[in-house]
Amino acid sequence: MARTIARMTSLNSTQIYNFCAGPAALPKEVLQQAQREMLDWRGLGVSVMEISHRSADYQQLATEAEQRFRQLLNISQDYAVLFLQGGASLQFSNIAMALLNSSNQAEYLCNGIWSNKAALEASRFGNVAQLDVMRIDSNGHRSLIDLANISRPTNPAYTHFTPNETIEGLRFSQLPQTDGALVADLSSCILSEQINIADYDLIYAGAQKNIGPAGLTLVVVKRELFSQMNFDQCPSIFNYQKQDQNGSMINTPATYSWYLAALVFEWLERQGGVVAMEQLAIEKSNLLYQCIDQDEFYTNPIALKDRSRMNIPFILKDESLNATFLQQAKQADLVGLNGHRSVGGMRASLYNAMPLTGVQALTDFMLHFKAHHG
Amino acid sequence: MARTIARMTSLNSTQIYNFCAGPAALPKEVLQQAQREMLDWRGLGVSVMEISHRSADYQQLATEAEQRFRQLLNISQDYAVLFLQGGASLQFSNIAMALLNSSNQAEYLCNGIWSNKAALEASRFGNVAQLDVMRIDSNGHRSLIDLANISRPTNPAYTHFTPNETIEGLRFSQLPQTDGALVADLSSCILSEQINIADYDLIYAGAQKNIGPAGLTLVVVKRELFSQMNFDQCPSIFNYQKQDQNGSMINTPATYSWYLAALVFEWLERQGGVVAMEQLAIEKSNLLYQCIDQDEFYTNPIALKDRSRMNIPFILKDESLNATFLQQAKQADLVGLNGHRSVGGMRASLYNAMPLTGVQALTDFMLHFKAHHG
């Protein structure tokens, strides 16, 4: 049976669809270009990873990548755009080290594993109000509460939130209001929807979902915020202001990752930019949610209003079929569908690099699987 | 004339030799393998940069890479081997944050720009004795002083030194003695010569010279040292002990850089390991120094006993020829020869990936250049 499904879904192509939550699939065209240029970049006769970050050629790449990223998200010069290392997890520490002191407090809105991790790490460096903003609603679904209904700290130094929780598959559809600076971890949704950067004071994202390979982290910070930051306790290379003054090159950056991000930004432009990606994300996630919602065979545990467009967890009514589902999916060239080790079940991540055809192949497979096991 | 030289040195091949100090040349075979595997790693149908670091396939790669690295440098299980991010510069901060407190002091032996940077960064986090161990000798050469002749702090928490100074081209041929822990930045010489790991308590190296692409940092730390470390002031992901307990995966590591490092380690094994690399480094550097030392046309400013095998700076007697030299070298497919922006002149970096034929091509070019301009 598995082979029948495998044959059916992969009949016209040997395309493998990779639903991994991160490090995640990159656009095939980007990998093909990287492959072509691996030993000879721009006719230099060497790889882009073999040249000095201070060379004119690399400086041009770095500058153009930043400009493209600014254009994609409409980021003005009021904000610094930094290409750093260490992943989003390092920003958990760094933001708190820079913004917290002995006389202030930060507010962390927690709706999943990553926002909780961010709060826990920040609390090592200062006073943190950790607010649980997730509830189980009357349908048994995870749901974001209305922030107007809870007690919140007054005048926090900043409010931190995670617009898309990668593991739980939960998305803020509205921005939280705050008197403090608004800080957001956009790791799993950046470049998949339009944002109004003026709403934020600092956003950051690990690259390995919608930007490029793991090991690169983008930080966008309002330059006005520098005056409220204290970098005395931070490693020098995590002084945002110094990095801004030095083009993110206080020390050697992750040059190859930056190059791949540049290719992804060019690819995004060719696809129609973030506007097109947002439309596609809505279309892809709707298709998968419709398939899940047909009956009780598959279930997504998130309230309708808070469903993620990027990470869609689902469980089988009969969980004893999980292993069979994953095994047959793999045989049908649908990989990376296992849920996070902390929650189990299945999860399909639909980042920008996932084409609509991939989601169609997945829903085709899911319907056939249901037909044989329902 | 330049084209004559270009034709001569590249007659039998279109091979470009890249002498960049870092990010530096990688072995061509490694890049070719990475190119072949870019879209399909180990038959998975996806790139190695597109899979979860927690997948069985990636775990195997990571574990094997660590084992190979241990074998190459004969590193026992008394030491943790960590694959981190942030470059050597982040370790400047991290080591001091972990080992310094209000009642101790560290000794930094400074013989160039990088050791000075390390000391300066450490002094932000504690008491640092910064010792200038470089002198101009009677021949006008930069020379390491005999540590027995200077006043040194007693019982430092640790002594930090930089066995090879990348910019000045200066190498410690003997290990400094110390009552404290011995800490070394091996960024520009790791895997190019045998070391006795038992002599050290902590070594670290940015990858972008002898290991792989920029954005990966290797840290080797004696597990006994953990008890003297305090990670309260560090970002959690820079807690060496926690990283050791978590296979360097507290958070997503730089997976593609780790993969490339793994390929480099395999390549090193095929070349005969560090023993062979050390012999080759001696041969390559001798060849270039002999060419420089023929007469006054070229000069290397370092005392014979302290010359680097990895980074060889040289100046032309007539510095007005610098630009011509670099331009004609480039036409002869010899690239990356400009000196560091802080010192000018020329520099040839002869890391492991530079074959002997590359140094032969360089010395051939230098002799011809001298014949036309001497």
HADDOCK unambig.tbl for C-alpha pairs under 7 A between the chains (distance, minus, plus):
assign (segid A and resid 16 and name CA) (segid B and resid 45 and name CA) 6.32 0.50 0.50
assign (segid A and resid 20 and name CA) (segid B and resid 51 and name CA) 6.65 0.50 0.50
assign (segid A and resid 20 and name CA) (segid B and resid 52 and name CA) 6.82 0.50 0.50
assign (segid A and resid 22 and name CA) (segid B and resid 51 and name CA) 6.97 0.50 0.50
assign (segid A and resid 22 and name CA) (segid B and resid 52 and name CA) 5.93 0.50 0.50
assign (segid A and resid 23 and name CA) (segid B and resid 49 and name CA) 6.57 0.50 0.50
assign (segid A and resid 23 and name CA) (segid B and resid 50 and name CA) 5.22 0.50 0.50
assign (segid A and resid 23 and name CA) (segid B and resid 51 and name CA) 5.51 0.50 0.50
assign (segid A and resid 23 and name CA) (segid B and resid 52 and name CA) 5.36 0.50 0.50
assign (segid A and resid 24 and name CA) (segid B and resid 50 and name CA) 4.68 0.50 0.50
assign (segid A and resid 24 and name CA) (segid B and resid 51 and name CA) 6.23 0.50 0.50
assign (segid A and resid 25 and name CA) (segid B and resid 50 and name CA) 4.80 0.50 0.50
assign (segid A and resid 26 and name CA) (segid B and resid 50 and name CA) 6.74 0.50 0.50
assign (segid A and resid 31 and name CA) (segid B and resid 38 and name CA) 6.73 0.50 0.50
assign (segid A and resid 31 and name CA) (segid B and resid 39 and name CA) 6.53 0.50 0.50
assign (segid A and resid 35 and name CA) (segid B and resid 35 and name CA) 5.15 0.50 0.50
assign (segid A and resid 35 and name CA) (segid B and resid 38 and name CA) 6.02 0.50 0.50
assign (segid A and resid 38 and name CA) (segid B and resid 31 and name CA) 6.74 0.50 0.50
assign (segid A and resid 38 and name CA) (segid B and resid 35 and name CA) 6.02 0.50 0.50
assign (segid A and resid 39 and name CA) (segid B and resid 31 and name CA) 6.53 0.50 0.50
assign (segid A and resid 45 and name CA) (segid B and resid 16 and name CA) 6.29 0.50 0.50
assign (segid A and resid 49 and name CA) (segid B and resid 23 and name CA) 6.56 0.50 0.50
assign (segid A and resid 49 and name CA) (segid B and resid 213 and name CA) 6.05 0.50 0.50
assign (segid A and resid 50 and name CA) (segid B and resid 23 and name CA) 5.22 0.50 0.50
assign (segid A and resid 50 and name CA) (segid B and resid 24 and name CA) 4.67 0.50 0.50
assign (segid A and resid 50 and name CA) (segid B and resid 25 and name CA) 4.80 0.50 0.50
assign (segid A and resid 50 and name CA) (segid B and resid 26 and name CA) 6.75 0.50 0.50
assign (segid A and resid 51 and name CA) (segid B and resid 20 and name CA) 6.62 0.50 0.50
assign (segid A and resid 51 and name CA) (segid B and resid 22 and name CA) 6.95 0.50 0.50
assign (segid A and resid 51 and name CA) (segid B and resid 23 and name CA) 5.50 0.50 0.50
assign (segid A and resid 51 and name CA) (segid B and resid 24 and name CA) 6.22 0.50 0.50
assign (segid A and resid 52 and name CA) (segid B and resid 20 and name CA) 6.80 0.50 0.50
assign (segid A and resid 52 and name CA) (segid B and resid 22 and name CA) 5.91 0.50 0.50
assign (segid A and resid 52 and name CA) (segid B and resid 23 and name CA) 5.35 0.50 0.50
assign (segid A and resid 85 and name CA) (segid B and resid 85 and name CA) 6.36 0.50 0.50
assign (segid A and resid 85 and name CA) (segid B and resid 86 and name CA) 5.45 0.50 0.50
assign (segid A and resid 86 and name CA) (segid B and resid 85 and name CA) 5.47 0.50 0.50
assign (segid A and resid 86 and name CA) (segid B and resid 86 and name CA) 6.01 0.50 0.50
assign (segid A and resid 89 and name CA) (segid B and resid 251 and name CA) 6.70 0.50 0.50
assign (segid A and resid 90 and name CA) (segid B and resid 235 and name CA) 6.56 0.50 0.50
assign (segid A and resid 90 and name CA) (segid B and resid 237 and name CA) 6.67 0.50 0.50
assign (segid A and resid 93 and name CA) (segid B and resid 235 and name CA) 5.31 0.50 0.50
assign (segid A and resid 213 and name CA) (segid B and resid 49 and name CA) 6.06 0.50 0.50
assign (segid A and resid 213 and name CA) (segid B and resid 256 and name CA) 6.98 0.50 0.50
assign (segid A and resid 214 and name CA) (segid B and resid 252 and name CA) 6.80 0.50 0.50
assign (segid A and resid 214 and name CA) (segid B and resid 253 and name CA) 6.57 0.50 0.50
assign (segid A and resid 214 and name CA) (segid B and resid 254 and name CA) 4.93 0.50 0.50
assign (segid A and resid 214 and name CA) (segid B and resid 255 and name CA) 6.11 0.50 0.50
assign (segid A and resid 215 and name CA) (segid B and resid 215 and name CA) 6.59 0.50 0.50
assign (segid A and resid 215 and name CA) (segid B and resid 253 and name CA) 6.35 0.50 0.50
assign (segid A and resid 215 and name CA) (segid B and resid 254 and name CA) 4.21 0.50 0.50
assign (segid A and resid 235 and name CA) (segid B and resid 90 and name CA) 6.57 0.50 0.50
assign (segid A and resid 235 and name CA) (segid B and resid 93 and name CA) 5.31 0.50 0.50
assign (segid A and resid 237 and name CA) (segid B and resid 90 and name CA) 6.67 0.50 0.50
assign (segid A and resid 251 and name CA) (segid B and resid 89 and name CA) 6.70 0.50 0.50
assign (segid A and resid 252 and name CA) (segid B and resid 214 and name CA) 6.81 0.50 0.50
assign (segid A and resid 253 and name CA) (segid B and resid 214 and name CA) 6.58 0.50 0.50
assign (segid A and resid 253 and name CA) (segid B and resid 215 and name CA) 6.36 0.50 0.50
assign (segid A and resid 254 and name CA) (segid B and resid 214 and name CA) 4.94 0.50 0.50
assign (segid A and resid 254 and name CA) (segid B and resid 215 and name CA) 4.22 0.50 0.50
assign (segid A and resid 255 and name CA) (segid B and resid 214 and name CA) 6.11 0.50 0.50
assign (segid A and resid 256 and name CA) (segid B and resid 213 and name CA) 6.97 0.50 0.50
